[in-house]
Amino acid sequence: MAALLVNPLTAEAFAPFGQVIERAPGGRRIVINDGSCVRHHDLARPQASVPGAISLSLFEAAATPLPAQLRLLERHRQGSQAFAPFGAALRMLLVVADAALAPGAITPGHLRAFVTDGQQGVQLHCGVWHHPLLSLQAGTWLVADRVADEADCDVVPIAGWQLHCAA
């Protein structure tokens, strides 16, 4: 497999796949709590195409060794999924593909890869194919996603694919 180019995460480059969660220059800041706090407002909006609750969870991630062995892609068609570092700066590799792709049609050429700066999080649009969490350091991630009684996870194996990165 040819090396997959890993790009720094920017809101513009990631827009087809979701939203970047970060304190952006020019972002809406609201002073609250009698001046003791600044709210960085409306950074991402969770999505759900069917009823269900949006839940916050903590994921304890092991560090991903490089080159990363890509195992599978998954997608959640009924709700968005967000990841943000929790309690420490953590960098993440994101491997994504267009939501419109059929499971059997995904090839290495369809993949896009990004690396966060340690402070950024992301929210994936409903249905976007993505590799499970690839944290470059061991640590805790805050995850927001839709929870319901029925499963909402399509999975396609991609064993044998590797991500080479000088992150």
C-alpha positions in Angstrom: 0.0 0.0 0.0 1.2 3.5 -0.8 1.8 5.7 2.2 -1.3 7.6 3.3 -0.5 11.3 3.7 -1.4 12.5 7.2 -2.4 16.2 7.3 -2.6 18.5 10.3 -6.3 18.8 11.3 -8.0 22.0 10.1 -11.7 22.8 10.2 -11.7 23.4 6.4 -10.0 20.1 5.5 -12.1 18.1 7.9 -15.5 19.7 7.0 -16.7 16.9 4.7 -16.3 14.4 7.6 -17.3 16.5 10.6 -16.5 19.5 12.9 -13.2 20.3 14.6 -13.8 21.1 18.3 -11.2 23.8 19.3 -10.9 27.3 20.7 -10.6 29.0 17.4 -9.5 32.6 16.9 -12.6 34.7 16.3 -14.9 32.0 17.8 -17.8 33.0 20.0 -16.6 33.6 23.5 -19.1 34.5 26.2 -18.1 35.7 29.7 -20.3 33.9 32.2 -20.6 33.1 35.9 -20.1 36.7 37.1 -16.9 37.0 35.1 -15.1 33.9 36.4 -15.5 31.8 33.3 -15.3 32.1 29.5 -17.6 29.9 27.5 -16.3 28.9 24.0 -19.8 28.7 22.6 -21.4 26.3 20.2 -18.3 24.4 19.0 -20.2 21.3 17.7 -23.8 20.1 17.5 -24.5 16.4 18.1 -26.7 14.9 15.5 -29.2 12.0 15.7 -31.4 10.9 12.8 -33.6 8.8 15.1 -34.6 9.1 18.7 -32.0 8.3 21.3 -30.1 10.0 24.0 -26.8 11.8 23.6 -24.4 10.3 26.1 -21.0 11.4 27.4 -18.5 8.6 28.1 -14.8 8.4 29.0 -12.5 6.1 26.9 -9.2 5.0 28.4 -7.0 4.6 25.4 -3.6 2.9 25.0 -1.0 4.6 22.9 -1.0 3.6 19.3 2.4 2.5 18.1 3.6 3.8 14.7 3.3 2.7 12.0 -0.3 2.2 13.0 -1.9 -1.1 12.0 -5.4 -0.3 10.6 -7.9 -3.0 11.5 -11.3 -1.8 10.6 -13.5 1.1 9.6 -16.9 1.7 11.3 -19.7 4.1 10.9 -22.7 5.2 13.0 -25.5 6.1 10.6 -28.0 7.3 13.3 -25.9 9.7 15.3 -22.7 11.7 15.3 -19.7 10.8 17.5 -17.3 13.3 19.1 -13.9 12.8 20.7 -12.0 15.3 22.8 -8.9 14.9 25.0 -9.9 14.8 28.7 -7.5 16.1 31.4 -4.4 16.3 29.3 -3.1 17.2 25.9 -3.5 14.1 23.7 -2.9 13.8 20.0 -5.1 11.6 17.8 -4.7 10.1 14.3 -8.0 10.2 12.4 -8.6 7.9 9.4 -11.8 8.7 7.7 -13.7 8.0 4.4 -16.9 9.4 2.8 -20.2 8.3 4.3 -21.6 7.6 0.9 -19.2 4.7 0.3 -20.7 1.2 0.3 -18.8 -1.2 2.8 -17.4 -3.4 0.0 -16.3 -0.4 -2.1 -13.8 1.2 0.3 -10.1 1.1 -0.9 -7.0 2.7 0.6 -7.4 5.4 -2.0 -10.7 6.5 -0.3 -9.0 7.2 3.0 -8.1 10.6 4.4 -5.8 10.9 7.5 -5.4 13.8 9.9 -3.5 14.4 13.1 -4.7 16.7 15.9 -2.5 19.1 17.8 -3.2 17.7 21.3 -5.9 20.3 22.1 -8.3 19.6 19.3 -11.3 17.3 19.3 -13.6 16.3 16.5 -17.2 15.5 15.9 -17.8 13.0 13.1 -20.9 13.5 10.9 -23.5 10.7 10.9 -22.4 7.9 8.7 -18.8 8.9 8.2 -16.5 5.9 8.0 -13.7 6.1 10.6 -11.1 3.9 12.2 -11.6 3.4 15.9 -9.7 5.8 18.2 -6.0 6.0 17.5 -4.5 8.0 20.4 -0.8 8.8 20.0 -0.4 8.9 23.8 -2.1 6.8 26.5 -4.9 8.8 28.1 -8.5 9.6 28.5 -10.9 10.8 25.8 -14.3 12.3 26.4 -16.7 10.8 23.8 -20.2 12.0 23.0 -22.5 9.8 21.0 -26.0 8.5 20.6 -27.1 5.6 22.8 -30.1 3.5 22.3 -31.3 -0.1 22.7 -30.5 -1.0 19.1 -26.9 -1.2 17.8 -25.8 1.5 15.3 -22.4 0.4 14.1 -21.5 -0.9 10.6 -18.0 -2.5 10.5 -15.8 -3.3 7.6 -12.4 -5.1 8.1 -9.3 -3.5 6.5 -6.7 -5.8 8.0 -3.3 -5.5 6.4 -3.5 -1.8 5.8 -0.9 0.4 7.5 -0.7 4.0 8.3 2.9 5.4 8.1 3.2 8.7 9.9 5.9 10.9 11.3 3.5 12.3 13.8 
